[in-house]
Amino acid sequence: SSVAEASTLLREHGDGGLLLAGGTDVLVQVKEAGRPIRYVVSLSGIDGLTGITEHTSGLQIGARTRMAELAAHPSIQARYSALSDGAGLVGSVQTRYVATIGGNVCNAAPSADTSPPLAVLNTSAHVAGPNGERTLPVMDVWTGPGRTSLGAGEVVTHFTVPATATRSGSHYQRHTPRKVMDIAAVGTAVYL
């Protein structure tokens, strides 16, 4: 029911656990790759991890915000279009209504369609855990394919995206072997 409780459960039960929000990547990893998971801590009952809030300084995006919401949000389409582009390409329509921005970042897949946009938009990740809260550039969350800098019991709560400059724009483009329902072989974003 809270970030503190989720953090405590992760620390108490040790290795082999997993935070679950949308689960679209994780369930495939379990089913197809045999990923071993000892226990799951659901984030679905925690208030405050969803939604998009606009400020004069930019955006705040809850870690459990769904891809469909990001892709359809008018301000994101207008001022942060690379993020709208990327979120709109994640999986199928059904997947976009389940997949979360936090899961897309924390899965640390090189093919994640929102990672390049978040990086070029200078996004920060806000993390809560046993040692309090910290903020880091989203680029510093990833340490390699499938690996993050998150410590034991740490939970990404939200992201902040700075306001874009006047007369600026962004775009995300990816290359996939197939035309639809494929992951990016190459994904790139630009903010000018």
Secondary structure, DSSP 8 states (H G I E B T S, - for coil): --HHHHHHHHHHH-TTEEEESS-HHHHHHHHHH----SEEEE-TT-TTS--EEEETTEEEEETT-BHHHHHH-HHHHHH-HHHHHHHTTSS-HHHHTT-BHHHHHHTT-TT-SSHHHHHHTT-EEEEEETTEEEEEEGGGTEEETTEES--TT-EEEEEEEE---TT--EEEEEE-SSSSS---SEEEEEE-
